[in-house]
Amino acid sequence: MTVVEIWLTETAAAPMRRVPSARLVAGRGLEGDRYALGGGTWARYPDLEKQLTLIDGADVAAVAAEAGVPLTPGDTRRNLVTAGVDLPALVGRWFAVGDALLFGMKRCPPCAHLERLTGARLVKAMVHRGGINAAVFAGGEVAEGAVVRAVSEEEAARRGAPTGADRPVPRVVAG
């Protein structure tokens, strides 16, 4: 259950670039990424839903095979590519990536924007394999090989996460 790749880009629609490590910033996302910088195609969405995206590397390979296209993890425009993590199960839960504390906000369905950027028909193949959106509540360095693990409510609270009425509320996305 690890991070196998890290991707970011400074501006909306620009090509993603892979980096071996980066910093997750509380309330912002991946340092240097378009959303942490206040831009990005989906910048108008609620702050907690646009900070960070994660996708499973096996899902990327399955989408590429099903769509019959040479799709790389960076082509999906997600920030963290994982291996061995049940990402949908993290929606509505606290989890850690390395030392950073995150909350799974919603599933991240594919969109026509992604098809425009890649020139490939991906929406159907990605409908249940688009990864998730997460909010960063405690920052930290993240590197390829970082462990991804679920965190209990108690541990999240000890680390300063909001609880009770202030706890984040995940959003259900059709698809």
N, C-alpha and C positions, 0 to 999 in steps of 0.2 A: 504494500500500500504506500506508493511513493509518487513523487513528482518526477517525471522523466524528461520533460522539456518545459522551458519558460519562453514565452513570446510576448513582445510588446511592439507598439508603434507610437510615435509622437503625435500623429495627426490622423483624422478620420479618413478612411479609404486608402491610406498609404500602405505599402507592403509591410507585413509583420517581419520582425527580425528576432532570431533566437539568441538568447543570452544564457550563460551558464548559471548566473545568479542575479538576484535583484532584491530590492527592499520592499516589503509590504508596509504601507503607511496607514495607520488607523484613520478611518473616516474618508480615505482617498482612494486606496487601491494600490496598484503596482507602480512604484516610483518610475517616472519617465513615460508611463503609458498615457495614451490620449485621454482616458477617463480621469485619471489622477490629475491630469493637467487641466481638466475642465472642458475638454472637447469630446469628440467622438460622435458618431452618427446617432447614437441613442442617448445623448447627453441630457435630453429633456426628461428622461425617465427618473423615477425617484432615486435619490442618492444611494440608498442602501442596495438598490438593484443593479447598479452599473459599475460598482467598484472593481470587481474581479470576476472572471469567468474561468471555469474549469471544464475539461472534457477528457474522456477516457481514450487513450491511444488505440485500444482494440476497437472502440466504436468508430474512430476515424478510418481505420483499415477496413472495417465492415462497410462503411458508407462508400469508400472508394471502390470496393469490389462490386457492391450493388449498383452504384451509379456508372461503373465502368470508366472511371476517370482517375488520373494520377493525383490524388488528393494528399497533401501533407498536413500534419497538425497545424502548422502556421496558416494554411489556407482557410482553416475554420475560423480564424480570428479570435480564438480563445486564448487566454493568458497562460494557464497552467494545464499541461497534459499529464494525466495520471496513469498509473498502472495498478490494477488490483483493487480499485476503490469503487464501491457502489455509490456513485455520486448522487443519483436520485434519492437515496436513503438519507442523505445529509441535508436535504431541504427541510427547514423547520428545526434544525439541530445545530448545536455548537460543534465546531471541529477545529483542530489545529493543523497547520501546515508548518512544519518545523516549530519555531517558538511563537509564531503568529496565531492569534485567535480569530476565527471567522464564524459567520453564521450563514447557513444555506438559505438564501432568500427565495429562489424560484428555479424551476427548470428553465433552460435557455433554448427555446425552440429555434429552428432555422428560419431564415427569412429570405425574401426575394432580393434584398440588398446583397446577401452573401452570394446568391446566384449571379447577380450582375458583376460582382467583383471577380468571381472565379470563372465565369463563362460556362459553368457546369450546372446541370439540373440536380440540385442536392436536397431540396426541401423534403421530398417524399422519403428519401433514404435516411435523412437525419431526424425525422419527426420525433422519434423516441430516443435519439442518440446525440442530441445537441449539447449535452452537458448541463451545467448549472451556473447561476449567478450567485455570488456570495458577497457579503459585507465584511470589511476588516475592522475588528474592534480593538485588537492589540497588535501592533506592528512587529516586524522582525525581519531578519534576513531569510531569504528562501533560496535554495540552490537545488540543482538537479540532484536527485537522490533523497531529498527531504521527505520525511515520513508524514503521511496524512493519517490522522486518527480522530475518531469521534471523541468529544469531550462532554463530560457530565454537566448538568445544570450547576451542580455544586462547585465543580472546578472552574467553570466559566465565571460564576459569581465571585469566587476567590480572586480571579484575575481581573475583576472590575467590570464584568459584563453587566448590562442592564437586566434587571429582573422584574417580576411582577408586571404591572401595567406598562412599564417602560421596555419590556422585552420585545425584540423585533417580531413582526408578524410576517410569515412567508406568504407569498401570493401564488395561487394555483393558476397555471397557464394551460389553456386548452391545447390539445395536440398529442 
